[in-house]
Amino acid sequence: MIFRHVSTIPSTRENNLHPTVHKSSRVISTELPEDHKRNFRVETRARVKKMAIGIKAMPFSYVAHFLAIVGAILVLIWCIGFRGGLAWEASNKNLIFNIHPVLMLIGFIIIGGEAVMSYKCLPLKKPEKKLIHLVLHALALILGIIGIYTAFKFHNESNIANLYSLHSWLGIGVIVLYGIQWIYGFLIFFYPGGTMTIRSESLPWHILFGIFVYILAVGTATLGYLEKLTFLQNSGLGKYGAEAFLVNFTAIITVLFGVFVFLTILSQPPQEDEHSYSAI
């Protein structure tokens, strides 16, 4: 006699064909979205962590903050102490131009750098860091646009051609890319906000593109120091005078600030938890 074992447990195929018959199927289907969210968070943190070095960010950020203060002091000494001051309207058009390096260094490079570092050096929760990051970048963008406008204003009122140098070309490119980066970040990570998939996939590229634009901004600022100092020296400024050394040292401080901003964002945040640099 041959006995056939008849299983009372539905097969996998039957489960797939009739998912509504079994309560367990309903439970699993309702839990999947949360599992997807958890997986996205884990994968995003893993991607960002691969981009970081195994050193804490705080020491690098302290050096960057110090260099920011030094750079701000030096550019103010140069434009006010050596170049005669700042003015929006003046018969001496050089006073109008002096606003340009002040706003581009303090407003664009330094505040922009602080915005970049905010996710890595502030021991706050993610929503708070996100808001600080967004506001500081917006402030840097606005001050950068005003700084570029003052250069055009100086040129127009002094009958000087616009956009003839590499510095000016790169400057326009940087401010446009910076604006695109901010708008994209606002729409995807802040309001109205992209889907979990879009945010998770966008974050590493958002970081990389931001680093690229910031490095380009620092390089463009360095070209600006060189261009202005060359003009001044061609007009009789001593090549080994105090002002020439001041401008060169300001450029060096700007580069070093950019280096330590870069090291900060590649380092580990204060807390390795869900509130660190992950999908917003």
Buried (B, 14 or more C-beta within 10 A) or exposed (E): EEEEEEEEEEEEEEBEEEEEEEEEBEEEEEEEEEEEEEEBBEEBBEBBBEEBEEEBBBBBBEBBBBBBEBBBEBBBBBBBEBBEEBBEEBEEBBBBBBBBBBBBBBBBBBBBBBBBBBBBBBEBEBEEBBEBBBEBBBBBBBBBBBBBEBBBBBBEEEEEEEEEEEBBEBBBBBBEBBBEBBEBBBEBBEEEEBEBEEBBBBBBEBBEBBBEBBBBBBBBBBBBBBBBBEEBBEEEBEEEEEBBEBBEBBBBBBBBBBBBBBBBBBBBBBEEEEBBBBBB
